[in-house]
Amino acid sequence: MLGLNIAIALLIAVTAGRFGHGLNQALTGACAGVKVGNNDCGSDFPGCNTLSHSFHLLMGNLGEDSWWPMQEAFNYWSKYPDDKPIYSALLIDGNTRFQYPPSTLLIPLLLVTFRANQEQFYFLMTYFCLASTAIATSAIALYSLREFGKTLLSRNEKLLFLVIISLLTLTYYPIVKASTLGQIQVWLTAAFAISLCCYLSGRHTLAGIMVGLMASVKPQYGIFILWGIIRRDKQFVLASLGTIGVSSIIGASVFGMSTYFDYLQGLGYLSRHGEAFYANQSVNGLANRIFSIYQPELYPNTGFGAFPPYNPWVYYPTIITGIVILVTCLLVGRNKQTYGRGADYCLMALGVTIASPIAWEHHYGILFPVFAFLWPLLWFGNTFAESHRSRLVFVICFLLSSNFISTINILAPTFLNFLQSYLLFAALGVFVLLLNVRRRCDVA
C-alpha cells in the first residue's frame, strides 16, 4: 500500500510538471508572434517554455551569463590594476552586471594560469553540478521517505527513484534556465542540495563547508553563520567561517582589500536600485515593476536595460520585508526532531533568497531539493502537514515554480503586472509551508 502511495505521489509531481508544460505550450501557441519589448515572449529561445530550455541544455547550447562579466572584470583588473576599482568602473559606471565578490575572480585567474580551456571547463562543470544536484536531491528525498514513510526501498527502486528525480531536474525551470544562461547559480544549487543532504544526515561540518562556498559567491548566504550561532551549531559555524575566511584571504591577497571595499559600494548600489526586469522575482522587482506602468523607459520590465533609478518607495519596502523575513528565519528556535531541523535549514536558505533585492528566476533552483525534502513529509508524515490543504499548496507551488509562463508578460504595462511575480509567490507559499512545519515542531 505504501509503495502505491509513493507511486501516486511521484505521479502527481511528474503530472504536475507535464501539465504545466502543456498549459504553457498552449498559451505560448495562442500568443505566437506577440513581441514583448525586444524579446519574443520575454524568452531566450523560440518556444518560450521550460522544455525549450531543457532541449537546448541537452543539446549543449549554453550561454555565458556569469562567465562573460566575470571575464570582463578579470580582464579589467589585469589591464588596469591601478585605475578605477573594478565595481565602480564596471558595475556602477559601466552597467556590467558583475555582482560577485572578488574571490570569484580566482576562477578565471586559475584557468588562465593553468592554460585551461575556459569554455570547456564551464561546460563540464555545468553538467557535473546538474548530476550532483540530481543525486543529492534523490538522497534527500530517500532520507525523508525513510524518516517519514518508515520504509526502505530496494536497490532497483532507488535506481528508479534517481531516474525520476533526474528527469524532474532536467525539466525544473529555474535549474534549466540557469544552465542555458551559463550561470554560476548551477554550482550554488548543487552546493545547497549537497549541504542539505549533509545536514540531514548529521554531517554538519560538510554542510558548513558547502554553505561557506556558497557565501564566497553570494555573500548573503553568510547570514547562515548567524543562524548557526543562534542554534549553537559549532561544527557548522566553524566550517562556514573557515571556508569563507580562506577564500576571502586569498582573494584579498591577490586583488587587494581595496577591491573588497569597492565591492561593498557595488552591493550598496545594487540594493538601492535593484532590477525591474520581470526575471527579478523579489519584493524589489515586484515594486519596481509597479512603477514601470508609468515610466517604462526608467523601469524596464520586459527588456534587460539599465538599472532603475533609486526610489524610496521601492527601497524601503524591500529593506523592511527583507528584515522581517530574515528575523523570522533566525528566531523560530531550535528543535531536535528530524523534520524540524530540516525545515529550519530550508527555511533559512529560502528566506535569504526571497529577502535579497535581486533574486533572479534561476536563484530559486534551491526550491527543488526543498520540494524533495517536503514531499515525503506532506504525504507520509505524522504531522499536521499531512493535510489536503498543505498538499494542494505544495502542488500549486511546484507547478508555478517549475514552469516559465511567458504569456504573463502581456500584463507588463497593466496594473495586473504583479502576476509576473508568480515565482516569488510560489516561493512564499513554500516558505509558509516550511514555517508552519517548523512552528508545529516547537509545540509538538
C-alpha positions in Angstrom: 0.0 0.0 0.0 2.8 2.4 0.9 4.5 1.6 -2.5 1.3 2.6 -4.2 1.2 5.8 -2.3 4.7 6.6 -3.3 4.0 5.9 -6.9 0.9 8.1 -6.8 2.8 10.9 -5.1 5.6 10.8 -7.7 3.0 10.7 -10.4 1.4 13.8 -9.0 4.7 15.6 -9.1 5.5 14.4 -12.6 2.0 15.1 -13.9 2.0 18.5 -12.3 5.2 19.3 -14.2 3.9 17.9 -17.5 0.5 19.7 -17.1 2.3 22.9 -16.5 4.5 22.5 -19.6 1.5 21.6 -21.7 -0.5 24.5 -20.5 2.4 26.8 -21.0 2.9 25.4 -24.5 -0.8 26.0 -25.3 -0.6 29.6 -24.0 2.5 30.2 -26.0 1.0 28.9 -29.2 -2.0 31.1 -28.6 0.3 34.0 -28.3 2.6 33.2 -31.2 4.1 36.2 -32.8 3.5 38.5 -29.9 6.5 40.7 -29.2 7.2 41.9 -25.6 9.9 44.5 -25.6 12.9 43.3 -27.5 12.2 39.6 -26.9 9.7 37.1 -28.2 7.6 36.4 -25.1 10.5 37.5 -23.0 12.4 34.3 -23.6 15.9 33.5 -24.8 14.8 30.6 -27.0 12.0 30.0 -29.5 9.0 28.3 -27.9 9.1 30.3 -24.7 8.7 27.3 -22.3 10.7 25.2 -19.9 11.1 22.3 -22.3 12.8 24.5 -24.9 15.4 25.2 -22.2 15.6 21.5 -21.5 16.2 20.8 -25.1 18.9 23.4 -25.5 20.5 22.1 -22.3 20.6 18.5 -23.7 22.0 19.8 -27.0 24.8 21.6 -25.1 23.7 25.1 -26.1 24.9 27.0 -23.0 25.4 30.7 -22.5 27.9 32.7 -20.5 25.7 34.9 -18.3 28.1 34.6 -15.4 31.3 33.9 -17.2 31.3 36.9 -19.6 31.0 39.6 -16.9 33.5 37.7 -14.7 36.0 37.5 -17.6 35.4 41.2 -18.3 36.1 42.1 -14.6 39.3 39.9 -14.7 40.5 41.5 -17.9 39.9 44.9 -16.5 41.9 44.1 -13.3 44.7 42.6 -15.4 44.9 45.6 -17.7 44.2 48.5 -15.3 45.4 47.3 -11.8 46.0 50.9 -10.7 43.0 52.5 -12.4 39.4 52.9 -11.1 38.3 50.0 -8.9 36.5 47.1 -10.7 33.0 47.6 -9.3 33.0 51.4 -9.6 34.2 51.1 -13.2 32.2 48.2 -14.5 29.1 47.8 -12.3 28.2 51.3 -11.3 29.6 53.3 -14.3 29.6 50.7 -17.0 26.3 48.8 -16.3 28.2 45.5 -16.5 26.4 43.0 -14.2 29.5 41.7 -12.4 27.8 41.2 -9.0 30.1 38.6 -7.4 32.8 39.2 -4.7 36.5 39.5 -5.8 37.2 35.9 -4.6 35.3 34.6 -7.7 37.9 36.2 -9.9 40.2 33.4 -8.7 38.3 31.1 -11.1 39.4 32.9 -14.4 42.8 33.5 -12.8 43.4 29.8 -12.2 42.1 28.9 -15.6 44.5 31.4 -17.2 47.4 30.3 -15.0 46.9 26.6 -16.0 46.1 27.5 -19.6 42.8 25.6 -19.3 40.1 25.7 -22.0 37.6 28.0 -20.2 34.6 27.3 -22.3 35.1 23.5 -21.9 35.6 23.9 -18.2 32.4 25.8 -17.6 30.6 23.4 -19.9 31.7 20.3 -18.0 31.1 22.0 -14.6 27.5 22.8 -15.5 26.7 19.1 -16.3 28.7 17.9 -13.3 26.7 20.2 -11.0 23.4 19.1 -12.6 24.3 15.5 -11.9 25.3 16.4 -8.4 22.0 18.2 -7.8 20.0 15.2 -9.1 22.0 12.7 -6.9 21.9 14.9 -3.8 18.2 15.7 -4.2 17.4 11.9 -4.7 19.3 11.3 -1.4 17.3 14.0 0.3 14.0 12.5 -0.8 15.1 9.0 0.1 16.2 10.1 3.5 12.9 11.9 4.1 11.0 9.0 2.8 12.8 6.7 5.2 12.2 9.0 8.1 8.5 9.8 7.4 7.4 6.9 5.3 9.2 4.4 7.6 10.1 2.3 4.6 13.2 1.0 2.9 13.3 0.8 -0.9 15.1 -1.9 -2.8 18.1 -1.2 -4.9 16.1 -1.2 -8.1 13.5 1.1 -6.6 16.2 3.5 -5.5 17.6 3.5 -9.1 14.2 4.2 -10.5 13.8 7.0 -7.9 17.1 8.5 -9.2 15.9 8.4 -12.8 12.7 10.1 -11.9 14.4 12.8 -9.9 16.9 13.3 -12.7 14.1 13.8 -15.2 12.5 16.3 -13.0 15.8 18.1 -12.5 16.1 18.5 -16.3 12.6 19.9 -16.5 12.6 22.2 -13.5 12.7 25.8 -14.9 15.0 27.6 -12.5 17.6 24.9 -12.9 17.5 24.5 -16.7 17.3 28.3 -17.0 20.5 28.7 -15.0 22.1 26.1 -17.1 21.2 27.5 -20.5 22.1 31.0 -19.4 25.6 29.8 -18.3 25.1 30.7 -14.7 27.3 30.0 -11.7 23.9 29.5 -9.9 24.0 25.9 -11.2 27.1 25.5 -8.9 25.2 27.0 -6.0 22.1 24.9 -6.4 24.3 21.8 -6.3 26.1 23.1 -3.3 22.9 23.7 -1.5 21.5 20.3 -2.3 24.7 18.7 -1.0 24.6 20.8 2.1 21.0 20.0 2.9 21.8 16.3 2.3 24.8 16.5 4.7 22.9 18.5 7.3 20.0 16.0 7.4 22.4 13.1 7.8 24.3 14.8 10.6 27.4 15.8 8.7 27.3 19.4 9.8 30.9 20.2 9.0 30.5 19.3 5.3 27.2 21.2 5.3 29.1 24.2 6.7 31.8 24.0 4.0 29.2 23.9 1.3 27.4 27.0 2.7 30.8 28.7 3.0 31.4 28.1 -0.7 28.0 29.5 -1.5 28.7 32.6 0.6 32.0 33.0 -1.2 30.0 33.6 -4.4 26.8 35.1 -2.9 27.6 36.9 0.4 24.0 36.9 1.6 24.4 33.2 2.4 26.8 34.3 5.1 23.7 35.0 7.2 23.7 31.3 7.7 26.6 31.7 10.1 24.4 33.8 12.4 21.7 31.2 12.1 24.2 28.5 13.2 25.4 30.7 16.1 21.9 31.1 17.4 21.4 27.3 17.2 24.8 26.7 18.8 25.9 24.5 15.9 29.7 24.9 16.5 30.7 22.5 13.7 28.6 24.2 11.1 29.7 27.7 12.1 33.4 26.9 12.2 33.3 25.1 8.8 31.4 28.0 7.2 33.6 30.7 8.7 36.8 28.8 7.8 35.7 28.3 4.2 34.7 32.0 3.8 37.9 33.1 5.5 40.2 31.1 3.3 38.5 32.3 0.1 38.5 36.0 1.3 42.1 35.9 2.5 43.3 34.5 -0.8 41.1 37.0 -2.7 42.3 39.9 -0.7 46.0 38.9 -1.1 45.6 38.7 -4.9 43.2 41.5 -5.7 43.7 43.8 -2.7 41.5 44.8 0.2 40.5 48.0 -1.7 38.7 45.8 -4.2 36.6 44.3 -1.4 35.7 47.8 -0.1 34.8 48.7 -3.6 32.6 45.6 -3.7 30.7 46.9 -0.7 30.0 50.0 -2.7 28.7 47.9 -5.5 26.4 46.0 -3.2 25.0 49.2 -1.8 24.4 50.4 -5.4 22.5 47.2 -6.2 20.4 47.4 -3.0 19.4 51.0 -3.8 18.4 50.3 -7.4 17.5 46.7 -7.8 16.1 45.4 -11.1 12.8 46.0 -12.8 13.2 43.2 -15.3 10.5 40.5 -14.9 13.0 37.8 -14.1 13.8 39.6 -10.8 11.5 37.6 -8.6 11.9 39.6 -5.4 9.9 42.3 -3.5 12.2 44.8 -5.1 11.4 43.5 -8.6 7.7 43.5 -7.9 7.8 47.1 -6.6 10.0 48.3 -9.4 7.6 46.8 -12.0 4.7 48.8 -10.5 6.5 52.0 -11.4 7.2 50.6 -14.9 3.5 51.1 -15.7 4.0 54.9 -15.5 7.7 55.2 -16.6 8.6 52.1 -18.6 11.7 53.8 -20.0 13.1 54.1 -16.5 11.9 50.8 -15.2 12.4 48.3 -18.0 10.1 45.4 -17.3 10.4 43.1 -20.3 13.8 44.3 -21.5 17.1 44.0 -19.8 18.3 47.6 -19.8 19.9 50.0 -17.3 19.4 49.8 -13.6 16.2 51.6 -12.5 16.6 54.8 -10.5 16.7 54.9 -6.8 13.2 55.1 -5.4 12.4 55.2 -1.7 9.0 53.6 -2.4 10.9 50.6 -3.7 14.0 50.6 -1.5 12.3 50.8 2.0 9.6 48.1 1.4 12.5 45.9 0.1 14.5 46.5 3.3 11.6 46.1 5.7 10.3 42.9 4.2 13.8 41.5 4.0 14.4 42.2 7.7 11.1 40.7 8.7 11.8 37.5 6.6 15.3 37.1 7.9 14.4 37.7 11.6 11.6 35.2 11.2 14.1 32.6 9.9 16.6 33.3 12.6 14.3 33.4 15.6 12.0 30.4 15.1 14.1 28.5 17.6 15.8 25.1 17.8 14.3 21.7 17.6 15.8 18.2 17.7 13.2 16.5 15.5 14.5 15.5 12.1 11.8 17.2 10.1 12.0 20.3 12.3 15.8 20.7 11.8 15.4 20.1 8.0 12.6 22.6 7.7 14.6 25.1 9.7 17.6 24.7 7.4 15.4 25.0 4.2 13.6 28.0 5.7 16.8 29.9 6.2 18.1 29.2 2.7 14.8 30.2 1.1 14.5 33.2 3.3 17.9 34.5 2.3 16.9 34.2 -1.4 13.5 35.9 -1.0 14.9 38.7 1.1 17.5 39.6 -1.5 16.9 42.8 -3.5 17.7 40.9 -6.7 16.5 37.3 -6.8 16.6 36.1 -10.4 14.4 33.2 -11.5 17.3 30.8 -11.6 18.2 31.6 -7.9 15.1 29.6 -7.0 16.7 26.4 -8.2 17.2 25.7 -4.4 13.5 25.1 -4.2 14.0 21.8 -6.0 15.8 20.0 -3.1 13.4 21.7 -0.7 10.4 20.1 -2.5 12.2 16.8 -2.3 12.5 17.2 1.5 8.9 18.3 1.9 7.2 15.7 -0.3 7.5 12.6 2.0 6.6 14.8 5.0 3.4 16.0 3.4 2.3 12.7 2.0 3.5 10.3 4.8 4.5 12.3 7.8 2.6 12.1 11.1 2.1 15.8 11.5 -0.5 18.4 10.7 1.3 18.8 7.3 -0.3 15.6 6.1 -3.4 17.6 5.3 -5.0 18.0 1.9 -4.6 21.8 2.1 -0.8 21.5 2.6 -0.6 19.0 -0.3 -2.6 21.4 -2.5 -0.3 24.3 -1.7 2.7 22.0 -2.4 1.4 21.0 -5.9 0.4 24.6 -6.8 3.8 26.0 -5.8 5.6 23.2 -7.7 3.5 24.0 -10.8 4.3 27.7 -10.6 8.0 27.3 -9.8 8.7 24.6 -12.3 7.4 26.4 -15.4 8.0 29.6 -17.4 4.7 31.2 -18.2 5.9 33.6 -20.9 2.4 34.9 -21.9 2.0 36.5 -18.4 4.3 39.3 -19.7 1.4 40.6 -21.8 0.3 42.1 -18.5 3.6 44.1 -18.1 2.1 47.5 -18.9 -1.1 46.9 -16.8 -2.0 47.0 -13.1 -2.0 43.2 -13.2 1.7 43.0 -13.7 2.1 41.8 -10.1 1.2 38.5 -11.6 4.6 38.4 -13.3 5.9 37.7 -9.8 4.3 34.2 -9.8 7.6 32.5 -8.9 8.0 34.8 -5.9 4.5 33.9 -4.8 5.3 30.2 -5.2 8.5 30.7 -3.1 6.4 32.5 -0.4 4.0 29.6 -0.4 6.8 27.1 0.2 8.2 29.5 2.9 4.8 29.4 4.7 4.7 25.6 4.5 8.2 25.4 6.0 7.3 27.9 8.7 4.2 26.0 9.7 6.1 22.8 9.9 8.8 24.4 11.9 6.4 26.1 14.3 4.4 22.9 14.8 7.6 21.2 15.8 8.1 23.7 18.6 4.9 22.8 20.2 5.0 19.1 19.4 
